[in-house]
């Protein structure tokens, strides 16, 4: 997830406009990475899954 945040910041530095197709793709990737991170953290802690509201649920 942190690499995704770095790509978002780098995109702005390189001149990508906010809400451009490239920007939206980077934010979508961040949302998927965050969902995966939450799933893995909960698995590591031995607690059940939560219903995702802000990020897509991963199927893998």
N, C-alpha and C positions, 0 to 999 in steps of 0.2 A: 504494500500500500504506500509506503514511504517513497518508493521509486516513482509511483504514479504521481504523487504530489510534486516531486522534483520535476517530472516532465511537464506538469501544468505550469509551474513557475518558469521553467526554461522556455516554454512556449510563449508566455507573455514577454519574457525578456527578448525573444527573437521576433516579436512583433505580431503574434497572433491576436486577433481581436476577441474580446469577450463574447461568448455565444456564437463564435464562428463554428462551422462544422468540425474543424480540427479540435477546437476547445471543448465542444460538447463530447466528442469521442474520448478525449482525455479524461473528462469528468465521469463519463460512463465507465471507463476502465477503472477509475479510482473507486467507484461505487461497487463494482464487482470484486475488486481486491479487498475492500473493507468487509464485504459480506463473507468472503472466504476467510479473512483473518478472524472475524468474530466466530465463525463456525469452528475453526481450528482451536481458538482459545477456549471456547466452551467445551469442546471435546477433551482438550488437555486437562481442564478443570473437572471433568466428569459430570457436567451438568447437561441437561437436555437442550434442544434447540429452541430458539425464540422464533416467533413469526416476524419475518422481515417486513418493514413498512417503508423504508427509505432506499433500500438497495434490492436489486433482484436476488431471488433465492437461487443458489447454485444447485445444479442437478448432479454434480459429480462429487 
